[in-house]
Amino acid sequence: MIIEVEQGRRATVDQIRDLAARFGNRVESMGGQGVYALLHIVGDTREFSARAGYVKSLPGVRRAWRVSADYKNIARTVTDDAGNAIPRPRREVAVKGLDGIERRFGGARPHLFVAGPDSAQTLEQTLAIARAIKAMAEKLDILDRVILRGGAFKPRSSPTSWRGLGMKGIAMLDAAREETGIPYVTEVMDLNLVDEVAAHADMLQIGTRNAQNFDLLEVVGRAQKPVILKRGFGNEAKEWFFAAEYIANQGSLDIVLCERGMKTLFTKGGYCRNQPDLNVIDHARRQTILPVIFDPSHVAGDHTIVAQNLLASVAHGADGSITETLHDEAFRVEQLCDAEQALLMDRYTRAVEAVLAFESAVKPHLDAASGPRGKVS
């Protein structure tokens, strides 16, 4: 639901916030023009909307209407009750580290780099990669653009494959954050563990296998932590957006969409792990307000082509990337999951340097060539 209210009506806005909180909703500003501000009621608004008559009677309220869109909370453009299209600003999702630095996905922010081990396997490995990421970020002056990734709970196709260290892995990631100050994101799989993991992690991740685990999505939404939502490997774009809506419907819009490739008949030749859908990055940025990032590791399955996939996503305007990295080539044989797609940190650093060079030298020309519809703003 969207409410148009006169600027400066603090008491009215407070009443709207109190009513929204009563039904588990939140109020976010959508900006507005002139003397009127637009307020967006986030979450499942059926109970709130039933009080629309009361809301419209509040001092300074000009209009209040239900949003017309397939995915009401995250849609980039919504329609009012008169049929007018109202564009919404792209959202920034903030993740703050112990170092006091806030990392932000989306909006007009530059590409954000999420990197780290496939999984926290040993404390030495986890700390080594975290230190290397911090050293790279300090060298390139992008400390505000890096987040650590690492798995503690691993969804595997085979029940006998290594499935992570669980909370022991979380403790290793905690140690890496404590030493470097860099926040971390980790996958959560069990709805019964969401609160426990959220008490540690700075950001949660929903993997491709759980992209339509709707009970899990709702619990993660209630945790009120920023979340990376990977696209299901067999999901249409609209199904992906609806999965995000499950999270948003619980009152959280701190969602980052992540494209990670599709399983298709065309990947059977062994030249890549999943078929990258780069065009969906542009599509998701036009259809939703959410930041969109790319996973170059899972589309590749081969560390020799990860950097190429990362750079391709930057050209499509990805708000960030999430890459599996390796601290030492000698550890590759010891890595128990996805070793073949882990990119050595020195090569990852060169890939990041290439992104920075692209942003300064190529992106302005690409923006001009793309035109208004394709512009990566």
C-alpha positions as CSV (number, residue, x, y, z in Angstrom):
1,M,0.0,0.0,0.0
2,I,1.2,3.5,-0.8
3,I,0.1,6.7,1.1
4,E,0.6,10.2,-0.1
5,V,0.9,12.7,2.8
6,E,1.8,16.3,3.2
7,Q,5.5,17.0,4.0
8,G,6.0,17.9,7.7
9,R,3.1,15.9,9.0
10,R,5.2,14.2,11.7
11,A,2.2,13.2,13.9
12,T,0.3,11.6,11.0
13,V,3.4,9.7,9.9
14,D,3.9,8.4,13.4
15,Q,0.2,7.3,13.6
16,I,0.7,5.4,10.3
17,R,3.9,3.8,11.6
18,D,2.1,2.7,14.8
19,L,-0.7,1.2,12.8
20,A,1.7,-0.6,10.4
21,A,3.6,-2.0,13.3
22,R,0.4,-3.4,14.8
23,F,0.0,-5.6,11.8
24,G,3.7,-6.5,11.3
25,N,4.3,-4.0,8.6
26,R,7.0,-1.4,8.2
27,V,6.9,2.1,6.6
28,E,9.5,3.2,4.1
29,S,9.8,6.6,2.4
30,M,9.6,6.6,-1.4
31,G,10.5,10.2,-1.6
32,G,7.9,12.2,-3.4
33,Q,7.5,15.6,-5.2
34,G,6.7,19.1,-4.0
35,V,4.6,19.3,-0.8
36,Y,3.7,15.6,-0.7
37,A,5.8,12.6,0.5
38,L,5.1,9.0,-0.5
39,L,5.1,6.3,2.1
40,H,5.3,2.6,1.2
41,I,3.8,0.1,3.6
42,V,6.1,-3.0,3.5
43,G,4.9,-6.6,4.1
44,D,1.6,-8.4,3.9
45,T,-0.7,-5.4,4.0
46,R,-4.1,-7.0,3.9
47,E,-4.9,-6.2,7.5
48,F,-3.5,-2.7,7.2
49,S,-5.4,-2.0,3.9
50,A,-8.6,-2.9,5.6
51,R,-8.1,0.3,7.6
52,A,-7.7,2.4,4.5
53,G,-10.7,4.6,5.4
54,Y,-9.1,5.5,8.8
55,V,-5.7,6.2,7.1
56,K,-7.3,8.5,4.5
57,S,-9.0,10.5,7.4
58,L,-5.7,11.4,9.0
59,P,-4.6,15.0,8.8
60,G,-2.5,15.7,5.7
61,V,-3.2,12.4,3.9
62,R,-4.0,13.1,0.3
63,R,-4.4,9.6,-1.0
64,A,-3.9,6.0,0.0
65,W,-4.1,3.1,-2.4
66,R,-3.3,-0.5,-2.8
67,V,-0.4,-1.3,-5.1
68,S,-1.2,-3.0,-8.4
69,A,1.7,-5.2,-9.3
70,D,2.5,-9.0,-9.4
71,Y,5.1,-8.6,-6.6
72,K,3.8,-5.6,-4.7
73,N,6.7,-5.0,-2.3
74,I,9.6,-5.2,-4.7
75,A,8.2,-4.0,-8.0
76,R,10.1,-1.1,-9.7
77,T,6.9,0.4,-11.1
78,V,3.5,0.3,-9.4
79,T,0.1,1.6,-10.5
80,D,-2.1,3.8,-8.4
81,D,-5.9,3.6,-8.2
82,A,-6.3,5.9,-11.1
83,G,-4.1,3.7,-13.3
84,N,-1.1,6.0,-13.2
85,A,2.4,4.3,-13.3
86,I,4.6,5.4,-10.4
87,P,8.3,4.5,-10.6
88,R,10.1,3.6,-7.4
89,P,13.7,4.3,-6.7
90,R,16.2,1.4,-6.7
91,R,17.0,0.2,-3.3
92,E,20.4,0.2,-1.5
93,V,21.1,-2.7,0.9
94,A,23.6,-1.9,3.6
95,V,25.9,-4.3,5.5
96,K,28.1,-2.9,8.2
97,G,31.3,-4.4,9.4
98,L,33.0,-4.4,12.8
99,D,35.4,-1.9,11.2
100,G,32.5,0.6,11.2
101,I,32.5,0.7,7.4
102,E,29.1,0.3,5.7
103,R,29.1,-1.7,2.5
104,R,26.1,-0.9,0.1
105,F,24.6,-2.9,-2.7
106,G,22.5,-1.2,-5.4
107,G,21.2,2.3,-6.1
108,A,23.9,4.2,-7.9
109,R,26.7,2.5,-5.9
110,P,29.6,0.9,-7.7
111,H,30.1,-2.9,-8.0
112,L,30.5,-4.6,-4.6
113,F,32.8,-7.6,-4.3
114,V,31.8,-10.6,-2.1
115,A,34.6,-13.1,-2.0
116,G,35.9,-15.9,0.1
117,P,36.1,-19.7,0.5
118,D,33.4,-22.0,-0.7
119,S,33.3,-23.2,2.9
120,A,35.1,-22.5,6.2
121,Q,37.0,-25.7,6.3
122,T,39.9,-24.8,8.7
123,L,40.6,-21.8,10.8
124,E,43.9,-21.2,9.1
125,Q,42.3,-21.3,5.6
126,T,39.5,-19.0,6.6
127,L,41.8,-16.4,8.2
128,A,44.2,-16.5,5.3
129,I,41.6,-15.7,2.7
130,A,40.0,-13.0,4.9
131,R,43.5,-11.4,5.4
132,A,44.1,-11.6,1.6
133,I,40.8,-9.9,0.9
134,K,41.5,-7.1,3.3
135,A,45.0,-6.6,1.9
136,M,43.6,-6.4,-1.6
137,A,40.9,-4.0,-0.6
138,E,43.4,-1.7,1.2
139,K,45.8,-1.8,-1.7
140,L,43.0,-0.9,-4.2
141,D,41.3,1.5,-1.8
142,I,38.0,-0.4,-1.9
143,L,37.6,-1.5,1.7
144,D,34.0,-0.2,1.6
145,R,33.3,-2.5,-1.4
146,V,34.3,-5.9,0.0
147,I,32.3,-8.6,2.0
148,L,33.6,-12.0,3.0
149,R,31.6,-15.1,2.0
150,G,31.9,-18.6,3.4
151,G,29.8,-21.6,3.8
152,A,29.2,-23.4,7.1
153,F,26.1,-25.5,6.0
154,K,26.5,-27.0,2.6
155,P,23.6,-28.3,0.5
156,R,25.0,-31.3,-1.5
157,S,23.4,-33.4,-4.2
158,S,24.8,-36.6,-2.6
159,P,24.0,-37.3,1.1
160,T,27.5,-38.8,1.5
161,S,29.3,-35.6,0.3
162,W,30.9,-33.3,2.8
163,R,28.3,-30.9,4.1
164,G,30.2,-28.3,6.1
165,L,31.2,-27.8,9.7
166,G,27.9,-26.2,10.8
167,M,28.3,-23.8,13.8
168,K,32.0,-24.6,14.0
169,G,32.3,-23.1,10.6
170,I,30.3,-20.1,11.8
171,A,32.8,-19.7,14.6
172,M,35.7,-19.6,12.1
173,L,33.9,-16.9,10.1
174,D,33.3,-15.0,13.3
175,A,37.1,-15.1,13.9
176,A,37.8,-13.8,10.5
177,R,35.4,-10.9,11.0
178,E,36.9,-10.2,14.4
179,E,40.4,-10.0,13.0
180,T,39.7,-8.1,9.8
181,G,36.6,-6.1,10.6
182,I,35.0,-7.2,7.3
183,P,31.4,-8.5,7.5
184,Y,30.5,-11.9,6.2
185,V,27.6,-13.6,4.5
186,T,26.8,-17.3,4.9
187,E,24.1,-19.7,3.7
188,V,21.3,-20.9,5.9
189,M,19.3,-24.0,5.1
190,D,17.3,-25.0,8.1
191,L,14.4,-22.7,9.2
192,N,15.0,-23.9,12.8
193,L,18.6,-22.5,12.7
194,V,17.8,-19.1,11.1
195,D,17.8,-17.2,14.4
196,E,21.0,-18.9,15.6
197,V,22.9,-18.2,12.4
198,A,21.5,-14.6,12.2
199,A,22.8,-13.9,15.6
200,H,26.3,-14.3,14.2
201,A,26.3,-13.5,10.4
202,D,26.1,-10.0,9.1
203,M,24.1,-11.2,6.0
204,L,22.3,-14.5,5.2
205,Q,22.2,-16.4,1.9
206,I,19.5,-18.5,0.4
207,G,21.0,-21.0,-2.0
208,T,19.6,-22.1,-5.3
209,R,18.2,-25.4,-3.9
210,N,16.2,-23.5,-1.3
211,A,15.0,-20.7,-3.6
212,Q,11.4,-21.9,-3.3
213,N,11.5,-23.2,0.2
214,F,8.8,-20.8,1.1
215,D,8.7,-21.5,4.9
216,L,12.5,-20.8,5.0
217,L,12.1,-17.6,3.0
218,E,9.4,-16.3,5.4
219,V,11.5,-17.1,8.5
220,V,14.5,-15.4,6.9
221,G,12.3,-12.4,6.2
222,R,11.3,-12.2,9.9
223,A,15.0,-12.3,10.9
224,Q,15.4,-8.7,9.6
225,K,18.9,-9.4,8.3
226,P,20.1,-8.5,4.8
227,V,19.9,-11.5,2.6
228,I,21.3,-12.7,-0.7
229,L,18.6,-14.7,-2.6
230,K,20.0,-16.9,-5.3
231,R,17.8,-17.8,-8.3
232,G,16.7,-21.4,-8.4
233,F,18.6,-23.2,-11.2
234,G,15.2,-24.1,-12.8
235,N,13.3,-20.9,-12.0
236,E,11.8,-18.4,-14.4
237,A,12.6,-14.8,-13.6
238,K,9.1,-14.2,-12.3
239,E,9.4,-17.2,-9.9
240,W,12.6,-15.7,-8.6
241,F,10.9,-12.3,-8.0
242,F,8.0,-14.1,-6.2
243,A,10.6,-15.8,-4.0
244,A,11.9,-12.4,-3.0
245,E,8.4,-11.3,-2.3
246,Y,8.0,-14.1,0.2
247,I,10.9,-12.4,2.2
248,A,9.6,-8.9,1.6
249,N,6.1,-9.9,2.7
250,Q,7.5,-10.4,6.2
251,G,8.6,-6.8,6.3
252,S,12.1,-6.9,5.0
253,L,13.3,-5.2,1.8
254,D,17.0,-5.8,2.5
255,I,17.2,-8.4,-0.3
256,V,19.9,-8.8,-2.9
257,L,19.0,-10.9,-5.9
258,C,21.8,-13.2,-7.2
259,E,21.9,-14.8,-10.7
260,R,23.9,-18.0,-10.6
261,G,23.2,-19.8,-13.9
262,M,20.6,-22.4,-15.0
263,K,20.7,-26.1,-15.6
264,T,20.1,-26.6,-19.3
265,L,20.6,-29.2,-22.1
266,F,23.3,-27.0,-23.4
267,T,25.7,-27.4,-20.5
268,K,26.1,-31.2,-20.9
269,G,29.2,-30.8,-23.0
270,G,31.3,-30.1,-19.9
271,Y,32.4,-26.6,-20.9
272,C,30.6,-24.9,-18.0
273,R,28.7,-25.9,-14.9
274,N,25.5,-23.8,-15.5
275,Q,24.2,-21.7,-18.3
276,P,24.7,-18.0,-17.3
277,D,21.7,-15.8,-17.9
278,L,23.3,-12.4,-18.1
279,N,20.3,-10.7,-19.7
280,V,18.3,-11.4,-16.5
281,I,20.5,-9.0,-14.6
282,D,19.2,-6.1,-16.8
283,H,15.6,-7.5,-16.6
284,A,15.7,-7.8,-12.8
285,R,17.0,-4.2,-12.4
286,R,14.1,-3.0,-14.5
287,Q,11.4,-5.1,-12.9
288,T,12.4,-4.7,-9.2
289,I,13.8,-2.2,-6.9
290,L,16.3,-4.7,-5.5
291,P,20.1,-4.9,-6.1
292,V,21.2,-7.7,-8.5
293,I,24.5,-9.5,-8.2
294,F,26.1,-12.3,-10.2
295,D,27.9,-15.6,-9.2
296,P,30.7,-16.2,-11.7
297,S,31.9,-19.3,-9.9
298,H,28.8,-21.5,-10.3
299,V,28.2,-20.6,-13.9
300,A,31.8,-21.6,-14.7
301,G,32.7,-24.7,-12.6
302,D,36.2,-24.0,-13.9
303,H,38.5,-21.5,-12.2
304,T,40.1,-20.6,-15.6
305,I,36.9,-18.9,-16.8
306,V,35.6,-17.3,-13.6
307,A,37.2,-13.9,-14.2
308,Q,35.7,-13.7,-17.7
309,N,32.2,-14.4,-16.4
310,L,32.7,-11.8,-13.7
311,L,33.6,-9.1,-16.2
312,A,30.7,-10.0,-18.4
313,S,28.3,-9.4,-15.5
314,V,29.8,-6.0,-14.9
315,A,29.0,-5.0,-18.5
316,H,25.4,-6.0,-17.8
317,G,25.2,-3.6,-14.8
318,A,25.5,-6.2,-11.9
319,D,25.5,-4.4,-8.6
320,G,28.0,-6.9,-7.3
321,S,29.5,-10.3,-7.6
322,I,30.0,-13.3,-5.2
323,T,33.1,-15.3,-6.0
324,E,34.7,-18.4,-4.5
325,T,38.4,-17.8,-3.8
326,L,41.4,-19.9,-2.8
327,H,44.3,-18.7,-0.7
328,D,46.9,-21.2,-1.8
329,E,47.1,-23.6,-4.9
330,A,48.4,-26.3,-2.6
331,F,45.1,-26.2,-0.7
332,R,43.0,-27.0,-3.8
333,V,43.5,-30.8,-3.3
334,E,42.4,-30.4,0.3
335,Q,39.3,-28.4,-0.5
336,L,36.3,-30.7,0.0
337,C,33.7,-28.9,-2.1
338,D,33.9,-27.1,-5.5
339,A,37.7,-26.9,-5.6
340,E,37.8,-26.7,-9.4
341,Q,35.9,-23.4,-9.5
342,A,37.9,-21.6,-6.7
343,L,39.9,-18.6,-8.0
344,L,43.3,-18.0,-6.5
345,M,43.4,-14.7,-4.6
346,D,46.2,-13.2,-6.7
347,R,44.1,-13.9,-9.9
348,Y,41.0,-12.6,-8.2
349,T,42.8,-9.4,-7.4
350,R,43.7,-9.0,-11.1
351,A,40.0,-9.6,-11.9
352,V,39.0,-6.8,-9.4
353,E,41.5,-4.5,-11.0
354,A,40.0,-5.2,-14.4
355,V,36.5,-4.3,-13.0
356,L,37.9,-1.0,-11.7
357,A,39.5,-0.2,-15.0
358,F,36.2,-1.0,-16.8
359,E,34.3,1.3,-14.5
360,S,36.6,4.3,-15.3
361,A,37.5,3.7,-18.9
362,V,34.7,1.6,-20.6
363,K,31.5,2.1,-18.6
364,P,30.8,5.7,-19.7
365,H,31.0,4.6,-23.4
366,L,28.8,1.6,-22.7
367,D,26.2,3.7,-20.9
368,A,26.1,6.0,-23.9
369,A,25.8,3.1,-26.3
370,S,23.1,1.3,-24.3
371,G,20.6,4.1,-24.3
372,P,18.0,4.9,-21.6
373,R,16.5,1.3,-21.4
374,G,19.8,-0.4,-21.0
375,K,21.6,2.2,-19.0
376,V,23.5,0.7,-16.0
377,S,22.9,3.4,-13.5
